[in-house]
């Protein structure tokens, strides 16, 4: 029987483009919307479901009412079976309750759309023997229970429905958003769950850089600074390598935010997507480039923790739009897996795919393949 479950956290990702490092709490969500943030979980869930619908148009999807799943299921052309109805304002407790209601119906696989907070809420349900799989839609996605993209999540479900997939134990991790906003990232393990696994469709957990990498990080940062034109607008993405770049430039950077630097000074601090667009549109004579580091273990350049660098921002950047930076060891640890870009815009992701020059040190670089996760998700 082609049956599975779906839970959507309707506010997941609202804080990403707004530069708020997370979406937990109604106050943060309200502020995020005022800064141009927007929810994206339902849209990304619909992408995953459309992949499933193309192979199993009659699939049964047990879900929650309205924005918690029903709308995405209908949008993908499938018929939802509503087994849970949330109150007027949804919360993490609703995600747990919806997961419990779905699993109680005996489904073998539960999809959820959100980030690490949603993964925590879903894993708090009595999952028993059910598999889970995350559709990446949040700001924080350190956990390894997510697919690399919505399309990859859909493809993984199709393979599971065909009975041709193995299972894997995955971690549910989360961080304190208050600590993240002050620059401290200390993921905590909350649960272990079973996920469908196969074909490179699921992401690895984010790995931390060991102490032995510190000098290599500094060398990579030096290599980036050497290449910078004083007259250009450089969007410094989040991460420890970017903090070292800022230190070498003699400027203060926002922990885990996006700052714009030009001619040795910060011209835009802790910018939102909207603010970056406004700056780049008003200063078209100045070339803009985003400097991004590689997320250790996962290989993402865009789409994980730096949603301020959206597809609309990338469209306004010069050539090359991205300046990638990583230590050689971080590339080696990917074991040949491509770097990934997930802006949510297929055309922009395709434009960024191919090969990118990754700065690894002073006058040193490597050419490394880049793919859109949608390509990883093809059947």
C-alpha positions in Angstrom: 0.0 0.0 0.0 1.5 3.4 -1.0 0.9 5.2 2.2 3.2 7.6 4.2 2.8 10.5 6.6 3.7 14.2 6.4 4.1 16.9 9.0 4.8 20.5 8.0 6.1 23.2 10.4 4.4 26.2 8.7 6.8 28.8 10.2 10.1 26.9 9.4 12.7 29.0 7.7 11.0 32.4 8.3 14.1 33.6 10.2 16.6 32.6 7.5 16.4 35.3 4.9 15.9 37.8 7.7 19.3 36.9 9.1 17.9 35.8 12.5 19.8 32.5 12.7 16.6 30.6 13.5 12.8 30.8 13.7 11.9 29.7 17.2 9.4 31.8 19.1 6.5 34.0 17.9 8.4 37.1 18.7 11.3 36.1 16.4 8.8 35.0 13.7 7.1 38.4 13.8 10.4 40.3 13.7 11.6 38.1 10.8 8.5 39.0 8.7 9.2 42.7 9.3 12.8 42.1 8.0 11.5 40.4 4.9 11.6 36.8 6.1 9.2 34.3 4.6 8.0 30.8 5.4 9.1 28.1 2.9 8.2 24.8 4.5 4.9 24.2 2.7 6.4 25.1 -0.7 9.4 22.8 -0.2 7.1 20.0 1.0 5.1 20.4 -2.1 8.2 19.9 -4.2 9.0 16.6 -2.5 5.4 15.5 -2.8 5.3 16.3 -6.5 8.2 13.9 -7.1 6.3 11.2 -5.3 3.1 12.0 -7.2 4.8 11.7 -10.6 5.4 8.0 -9.8 2.6 7.2 -7.4 -0.3 9.6 -8.3 -2.7 7.6 -6.0 -0.5 7.6 -2.9 -2.2 8.1 0.4 -0.8 10.8 2.6 -1.7 10.9 6.2 -1.2 14.5 7.5 -2.4 17.4 9.6 -5.0 19.9 8.6 -4.3 23.2 6.7 -0.8 24.6 6.7 0.6 21.7 8.7 0.4 19.4 5.6 -3.0 19.3 4.0 -2.3 22.3 1.7 1.0 21.0 0.5 -0.5 17.6 -0.3 -3.3 19.1 -2.3 -0.9 21.5 -4.1 1.1 18.4 -5.3 -2.1 16.9 -6.7 -2.5 14.2 -4.0 -5.4 13.6 -1.7 -4.7 14.1 2.0 -6.1 12.0 4.8 -6.3 14.4 7.7 -5.7 12.7 11.1 -4.8 15.7 13.2 -6.2 19.3 13.5 -4.1 21.9 15.2 -5.4 25.0 16.9 -5.5 28.5 15.4 -1.8 29.1 16.1 0.5 26.1 15.7 3.4 25.2 17.9 6.1 22.5 18.4 3.6 20.6 20.5 1.4 20.3 17.4 4.2 18.8 15.4 4.7 16.1 18.1 0.9 15.5 18.4 0.5 15.3 14.6 3.4 12.8 14.4 1.8 10.7 17.1 -1.6 10.7 15.3 0.0 9.7 12.0 2.2 7.0 13.4 -0.8 5.6 15.3 -2.3 4.8 11.9 0.5 2.4 11.3 2.5 4.3 8.6 6.0 3.1 8.0 7.5 6.4 6.9 6.9 9.9 8.2 8.1 12.9 6.2 8.5 16.3 8.0 9.3 19.7 6.6 11.3 22.1 8.8 14.6 22.4 10.5 16.3 20.9 13.6 13.6 22.2 15.9 11.0 20.4 13.9 13.2 17.3 13.9 13.3 17.5 17.7 9.5 17.8 17.9 8.8 14.9 15.6 11.4 12.7 17.3 9.6 13.3 20.6 6.6 11.3 19.2 6.2 7.6 19.8 7.7 6.6 16.5 8.0 2.8 17.3 9.2 1.2 14.0 8.4 4.1 11.7 11.2 5.7 9.6 11.4 9.5 9.4 13.0 11.8 6.9 13.3 15.6 6.9 12.5 17.9 4.0 15.1 20.7 4.5 13.1 23.9 5.1 14.6 25.4 8.3 17.4 27.7 9.2 19.3 25.3 11.4 19.9 21.9 9.9 22.8 20.3 11.7 21.0 16.9 12.0 21.7 14.0 9.6 18.0 13.0 9.3 17.4 15.4 6.4 17.5 14.8 2.7 19.9 17.0 0.7 16.9 18.7 -1.0 13.1 18.5 -1.2 13.4 16.7 -4.6 15.8 14.2 -3.0 13.4 13.6 -0.1 10.7 12.8 -2.6 13.0 10.5 -4.6 13.9 8.7 -1.3 10.2 8.1 -0.5 9.7 6.7 -4.0 12.5 4.3 -3.5 11.1 3.3 -0.1 7.7 2.7 -1.6 9.3 0.5 -4.2 10.9 -1.5 -1.4 14.4 -0.9 -2.8 16.1 1.1 0.0 18.1 0.4 3.1 17.8 2.1 6.5 20.3 4.1 8.5 20.5 5.5 12.0 20.6 9.3 12.0 21.1 11.9 14.6 18.7 14.6 15.6 20.8 17.6 16.7 19.8 21.2 17.7 21.4 24.3 19.1 20.2 27.1 21.4 19.3 30.0 19.1 20.2 32.5 21.7 23.7 31.1 21.8 23.8 31.0 18.0 23.0 34.7 17.8 25.9 35.4 20.0 28.2 33.3 17.8 28.3 30.1 19.9 27.4 26.9 18.1 27.3 23.8 20.3 24.9 21.2 18.7 23.4 18.8 21.3 22.2 15.3 20.5 18.5 14.9 21.2 17.6 11.6 19.6 18.5 8.8 17.1 16.0 8.0 14.4 15.9 5.6 11.5 15.8 7.0 8.0 15.6 5.6 4.5 19.0 5.7 3.0 20.5 5.3 -0.5 21.7 7.1 -3.5 23.4 10.0 -1.7 20.0 11.6 -1.0 20.6 12.2 2.7 22.9 14.7 4.2 25.7 14.1 6.7 25.8 15.8 10.1 27.8 19.1 10.2 31.3 18.3 11.5 33.4 20.7 13.6 36.9 21.7 12.6 39.5 20.1 14.8 42.2 22.2 16.5 44.8 21.1 14.0 42.8 22.9 11.3 43.3 26.3 12.8 46.4 27.2 10.9 44.9 25.7 7.7 41.8 27.9 8.2 44.1 31.0 8.6 46.0 30.1 5.4 42.7 29.7 3.5 41.5 33.1 4.8 44.8 34.7 3.7 44.3 33.3 0.3 40.9 34.9 0.1 42.1 38.3 1.3 44.8 38.2 -1.4 42.2 38.0 -4.1 39.9 40.8 -2.9 39.6 44.0 -4.9 39.4 47.0 -2.5 36.6 48.5 -4.7 34.4 45.4 -4.7 31.4 44.6 -2.4 32.1 41.4 -0.6 29.4 39.5 1.2 31.0 37.6 4.0 28.9 34.5 4.9 28.8 32.8 8.3 31.4 30.5 9.7 34.7 30.4 11.5 36.7 30.9 8.2 34.8 34.1 7.5 35.6 35.3 11.0 39.3 34.8 10.2 38.8 36.7 6.9 37.3 39.6 8.8 40.1 39.5 11.4 42.7 39.7 8.6 40.8 42.6 7.1 40.8 44.4 10.4 37.0 44.6 10.7 34.5 43.2 13.1 32.1 40.6 11.7 28.7 39.4 12.9 28.8 35.9 14.3 26.9 33.6 11.9 25.5 36.6 10.0 26.2 38.1 6.6 28.2 41.4 6.5 29.2 43.4 3.4 32.8 44.7 3.3 34.2 47.2 0.8 37.6 48.9 0.9 38.5 47.7 4.4 35.3 48.7 6.1 31.9 47.2 6.9 29.2 48.9 4.8 26.3 46.7 5.9 26.2 44.7 9.1 24.2 41.5 9.9 22.2 42.0 6.7 18.9 40.4 5.7 18.1 39.3 2.2 16.1 42.5 1.6 19.0 44.7 2.7 21.5 42.9 0.5 19.2 43.2 -2.5 18.7 47.0 -1.8 22.5 47.5 -1.5 23.4 45.6 -4.7 20.6 47.2 -6.7 21.6 50.7 -5.6 25.3 50.1 -6.3 25.3 48.3 -9.7 28.6 49.9 -10.7 30.4 48.0 -8.0 31.1 44.3 -8.5 29.6 42.1 -5.8 30.8 38.7 -4.7 29.7 36.3 -1.9 32.5 34.7 0.0 31.2 31.4 1.4 32.8 28.5 3.3 32.1 24.8 2.9 30.1 23.3 5.7 32.2 20.4 7.0 30.7 17.0 6.5 27.7 18.2 4.5 29.4 20.1 1.7 26.9 22.9 1.3 27.9 26.3 0.0 24.4 27.8 0.0 21.1 26.9 1.6 22.2 25.9 5.1 22.4 28.7 7.7 23.0 31.4 5.1 19.6 31.8 3.5 20.2 35.6 3.4 22.3 34.7 0.3 19.2 33.9 -1.6 18.6 33.3 -5.3 17.6 36.9 -5.8 20.9 38.1 -4.1 22.9 35.7 -6.3 21.3 37.1 -9.4 22.7 40.6 -8.5 26.3 39.4 -8.0 29.1 39.7 -10.4 31.3 37.0 -11.9 32.1 34.8 -10.2 29.1 35.2 -7.9 30.7 32.9 -5.3 34.2 32.8 -3.9 34.4 29.5 -2.1 36.9 28.9 0.7 37.9 25.7 2.6 40.8 23.9 3.9 42.2 21.0 1.8 41.3 18.6 4.7 37.6 19.7 4.5 37.5 18.8 0.8 39.3 15.5 1.4 36.7 14.5 4.0 33.9 14.9 1.4 35.4 11.8 -0.3 34.6 13.0 -3.7 31.0 14.1 -3.0 30.1 17.3 -4.8 29.6 20.7 -3.1 25.9 21.6 -2.9 23.9 24.7 -3.6 20.2 24.9 -2.6 18.8 28.4 -3.1 15.3 27.1 -3.9 15.6 28.5 -7.5 16.4 25.7 -10.0 17.7 28.1 -12.6 20.1 29.8 -10.2 21.2 26.4 -8.8 21.9 25.2 -12.3 23.9 28.4 -13.1 26.1 27.7 -10.0 26.5 24.0 -10.9 29.6 22.7 -12.6 33.0 23.5 -11.1 34.0 26.2 -8.6 37.5 27.3 -7.6 37.9 26.7 -3.9 40.5 28.9 -2.2 42.6 26.7 0.1 45.5 29.0 0.9 47.8 31.7 -0.3 48.0 31.4 -4.1 46.5 27.9 -3.7 43.2 26.6 -4.8 41.3 23.5 -6.0 38.7 23.1 -8.7 35.8 21.1 -7.2 32.5 20.0 -8.6 29.3 21.7 -7.5 25.8 20.3 -7.9 22.2 21.4 -7.2 20.7 18.9 -4.7 17.8 18.6 -7.1 20.2 16.7 -9.4 21.1 14.5 -6.5 17.4 13.8 -6.1 16.7 12.4 -9.6 15.4 8.9 -9.8 
